[in-house]
Amino acid sequence: MGLQPIRATKSRVGLVVGLALSAVLATSLSTMLVQARTPSSVLPGSAVASVAYTGLPPQGQAVMEQIRQGGPFRYEKDGTVFGNRERLLPSQKRGYYREYTVPTPGLRHRGARRIVCGGQQPRSPDACYYTEDHYSSFRLIVQ
């Protein structure tokens, strides 16, 4: 008789834990579904972190000025279409994004740092993103 109250308590605890886990899973799943249906045009870069313009390295700030001026750019690849194959940026039609090299002091090659801008007018892009790890991650550049 002394064991019955303990078993009843254990089963209630198990039920409460099970319900709590179910609620957490349901909330997570619904969040993922809502995010999957959210149009990318709501806020450019909303799925990525941000960096202030002043938080860019000096070379990145210089590249941003070159973008606004339409060049000249240091590398032949600068200003060419960025395909967004990694799908880390908001989905857009091919040709929307263009990439630019952010020089890294001490390197003789292009390095890993880039600015990728999106929009129909390259001199006044809708949004620009900075990556310092060759497209593994992006941060929205905010003024």
TANORZI-V661946 format. One record per residue. SS is DSSP state (H for helix, E for strand, - for the rest). PSI is psi in whole degrees, 0 to 359 (999 if undefined). NEAR is the number of other C-alpha atoms within 10 Angstrom. Layout:
BEGIN
SS_PSI_NEAR + SS_PSI_NEAR
END
This chain:
BEGIN
-_326_5 + H_339_6 + H_336_7 + H_315_9 + H_325_10 + H_315_11 + H_319_11 + H_319_11 + H_317_11 + H_318_12 + H_324_12 + H_318_12 + H_316_12 + H_319_12 + H_315_12 + H_315_12 + H_317_12 + H_317_12 + H_320_12 + H_315_12 + H_320_12 + H_317_12 + H_318_12 + H_315_11 + H_318_12 + H_317_12 + H_315_12 + H_315_11 + H_315_12 + H_325_11 + H_316_11 + H_319_12 + H_319_11 + H_316_10 + H_322_12 + H_331_10 + H_350_8 + -_125_10 + -_143_12 + -_344_16 + -_357_11 + -_308_9 + -_111_10 + -_129_18 + -_12_20 + -_340_14 + -_0_15 + -_162_14 + E_174_12 + E_162_16 + E_137_15 + E_148_11 + H_318_16 + H_346_12 + H_353_13 + -_153_15 + -_157_13 + H_323_13 + H_325_15 + H_320_22 + H_321_16 + H_319_13 + H_320_23 + H_320_22 + H_319_13 + H_321_16 + H_314_21 + H_331_13 + H_351_12 + -_20_13 + -_190_14 + -_153_11 + -_150_14 + -_326_14 + -_144_13 + -_326_9 + -_342_14 + -_134_21 + -_359_21 + E_164_13 + E_134_17 + -_124_18 + -_348_15 + -_37_19 + -_332_9 + -_341_9 + -_36_10 + -_341_14 + -_160_23 + -_140_17 + -_130_15 + -_167_15 + -_152_8 + -_137_11 + -_349_14 + -_319_19 + E_144_26 + E_147_23 + E_151_20 + E_140_27 + E_134_23 + -_108_27 + -_145_22 + -_119_17 + -_136_8 + -_350_7 + -_144_8 + -_348_8 + -_181_9 + -_335_15 + -_195_16 + -_349_15 + -_134_18 + E_158_24 + E_131_27 + E_124_27 + E_147_28 + E_143_23 + -_167_16 + -_339_13 + -_103_11 + H_329_17 + H_338_16 + H_75_15 + -_156_17 + -_321_14 + E_148_16 + E_148_22 + E_145_24 + E_135_25 + E_136_18 + -_4_16 + -_37_12 + -_58_13 + -_12_19 + -_332_10 + -_156_15 + -_151_24 + E_132_21 + E_130_24 + E_121_22 + E_146_13 + -_999_8
END
